[in-house]
Every structure is written in C-alpha cells, then in structure tokens.
C-alpha cells in the first residue's frame, strides 16, 4: 500500500541534492521490469520507493543514471550603479557609544556547589524563547542574568538541567582515564 499510494517520504534516488543526469537511461533490477532513470527519480520524489531502498539506491544507479549535484542556473554578473562625483570633504562616520558590560555577578543556575548534569536539557519560561541549560549557564557566567532572577533559578531548573553535586564515577575524586568507554549493565 505504501509503495502504490506513495505513502513513503519523498526521496532523491541519487542522494540529497543530486538528480539523474541521464533520465532516459534504463536501469534493471533483478525480478523487476526495466525502468528509466527519470521514472525512477519521479517515483522517489512522489514517495513510491520505501525509505530503506531509497537510501541504497545512489550506490546502485550512479554509474547508469549519472547522479551529480544539481547545478543551479548561473547568477548574472553584477552591475554597479552609477556614482556621482567624489566628495572633496567626506563626513566621517560617528563612532557609536560602547555597549555597557553587564553589572550582574556571575550566576550558577544550579546553585553553588552544583553542576549541570543535562547540558542539552531545554528550559522554557513563559514569554521567553526555549534555551538549553548549557546556554542559560553561559548567560549566567557572563553576568547576563539579574541577581534577583538568579536566586530563583535553581528551584526552576533543577529537574530539567539535572543539577547535582559533582561526583566521580571512580570514587574518591579520581578522574576517568577512558571517557569514551561504554559500560554495559546487566538486566
């Protein structure tokens, strides 16, 4: 049903950003009728090819169909607008006043002696865009969070950001020697 109705996601049989160069070339798959590269590409775009098959398709048809990146039409060369005569007394651009630096003290969003356990956790406050715990902490470090708001943050972000006291998995403050090792737990 998915193949016949086109219920699969659209896909490019040559791979993302690529199209067949030889739409009239014929591809043959074992146990299937011959098909032109153009028809195969159309079937991919309208969702008639299952995603798993479509992912493998570029390696199979590249040589016959000539899968190359789509080349957009060339951009015309720019033309400059006419300019007036040179100004003998140019006016210098005024220098803007510098932006004042934040005056707030650094803010640890998890509270003192706590660290963020889930840096990619997303914090959402009403009327504000969503922000990751890591980015919110960076704002705190830069003094961009007012002190009055900082004192309320630990209670609001504790669960989302996984605020915990620092702990070494090795115990006794020892550091991990193999941080990329994968540990399997039974069960």
C-alpha positions in Angstrom: 0.0 0.0 0.0 2.8 2.5 0.9 4.5 2.0 -2.5 1.3 2.1 -4.6 -0.2 5.1 -2.7 3.0 7.0 -2.4 2.9 7.0 1.4 6.7 6.8 1.8 8.6 10.1 2.4 9.9 11.8 -0.8 13.5 10.9 -1.6 16.1 11.6 -4.1 17.2 8.3 -5.7 20.7 9.9 -6.4 21.0 11.2 -2.8 20.3 14.5 -1.2 20.9 17.5 -3.6 21.5 15.3 -6.6 19.5 14.5 -9.7 19.8 12.0 -12.5 21.8 13.3 -15.5 20.6 10.7 -17.9 16.8 10.4 -17.4 16.3 8.2 -20.5 18.9 5.6 -19.4 17.4 2.3 -18.4 18.1 0.6 -15.0 17.4 -3.1 -14.5 16.8 -4.7 -11.1 16.6 -8.5 -10.6 13.0 -9.6 -10.7 11.6 -6.2 -11.7 10.7 -4.7 -15.1 13.2 -2.3 -16.6 12.7 1.4 -15.7 14.2 4.7 -16.9 16.2 6.8 -14.5 13.8 9.7 -14.9 10.8 7.5 -13.9 12.8 6.1 -11.0 13.6 9.6 -9.9 9.9 10.7 -10.2 8.9 7.6 -8.2 11.3 8.7 -5.4 10.0 12.2 -5.4 6.4 11.1 -5.1 7.0 8.6 -2.3 6.7 5.3 -4.2 10.1 4.0 -3.0 10.4 2.8 0.6 13.0 4.9 2.6 15.3 1.9 3.2 15.5 1.1 -0.5 15.9 4.7 -1.4 18.9 5.1 0.9 20.7 2.3 -1.0 19.7 3.5 -4.5 22.6 6.0 -5.2 25.2 3.3 -5.0 23.3 1.1 -7.4 22.3 3.6 -10.1 25.0 6.2 -10.0 27.0 4.7 -12.9 23.9 4.3 -15.2 21.9 7.4 -14.3 24.8 9.8 -13.7 24.0 11.1 -10.3 25.5 14.6 -9.9 24.7 17.5 -7.7 22.1 19.8 -9.1 23.7 22.8 -10.6 21.7 26.0 -10.3 21.4 28.4 -13.2 24.4 30.8 -13.2 24.0 34.1 -11.4 24.4 37.1 -13.8 27.4 39.3 -13.3 26.6 42.2 -11.0 26.5 45.7 -12.4 27.5 48.7 -10.4 25.1 51.6 -10.2 26.4 54.9 -11.4 28.1 57.0 -8.8 28.3 60.8 -8.5 31.4 62.9 -8.5 33.8 62.4 -5.5 33.0 64.4 -2.3 36.0 66.6 -1.6 35.1 66.8 2.2 33.8 63.4 3.2 32.0 63.2 6.6 33.5 60.6 8.9 31.1 58.0 10.4 30.4 58.8 14.0 31.7 56.2 16.4 28.8 54.7 18.4 29.0 54.7 22.2 30.2 51.4 23.5 27.6 49.0 24.9 27.9 48.8 28.7 29.0 45.5 30.1 26.7 43.6 32.4 26.9 44.6 36.0 25.4 41.4 37.5 27.6 39.0 39.3 28.1 35.5 37.7 25.2 33.2 38.3 25.3 29.4 38.7 21.8 28.3 37.6 22.0 25.1 39.6 23.2 27.0 42.8 26.6 26.9 44.5 28.5 23.6 44.6 26.2 22.0 41.9 26.8 21.2 38.3 24.6 20.7 35.3 24.1 17.0 34.6 21.9 17.5 31.5 23.5 20.4 29.5 21.2 19.8 26.5 18.1 19.9 28.7 15.7 22.6 27.5 14.3 25.2 29.9 11.2 27.1 29.0 10.0 30.3 30.7 6.6 31.9 29.8 7.1 34.7 27.3 10.8 33.7 26.6 12.3 31.5 23.8 13.4 28.0 24.9 17.0 27.7 25.9 19.4 24.8 26.7 20.7 24.5 30.3 24.3 25.0 28.9 23.3 28.2 27.1 21.5 29.5 30.2 24.6 28.8 32.3 26.8 30.6 29.8 24.5 33.7 30.2 24.8 33.3 33.9 28.6 33.1 33.7 28.7 36.3 31.6 26.6 38.2 34.1 23.6 38.5 31.9 21.1 37.2 34.5 20.0 39.7 37.1 20.8 38.7 40.7 17.1 38.7 41.6 16.3 36.1 38.9 19.4 34.1 39.6 18.4 33.2 43.2 15.1 31.7 41.9 16.6 29.7 39.0 17.9 26.6 41.0 14.3 25.7 42.0 13.1 26.1 38.5 15.8 24.3 36.5 16.9 21.6 38.9 15.0 18.7 37.3 15.4 19.8 33.7 19.1 20.5 34.0 19.9 17.6 36.3 21.6 19.8 38.9 23.7 17.6 41.2 26.7 17.8 43.4 29.8 16.9 41.4 30.7 13.2 41.7 33.4 11.0 40.3 32.3 7.6 39.0 35.7 6.3 40.0 35.2 7.4 43.6 37.5 9.4 46.0 37.8 12.2 43.4 39.7 10.1 40.9 39.3 11.0 37.2 38.1 8.7 34.5 41.0 7.6 32.2 38.8 6.3 29.4 35.9 8.8 29.0 34.7 7.2 25.7 34.5 3.7 27.1 31.0 2.1 27.0 29.8 0.4 30.2 27.1 -2.3 30.0 24.9 -3.0 33.0 23.2 -6.4 33.3 19.4 -6.5 33.1 
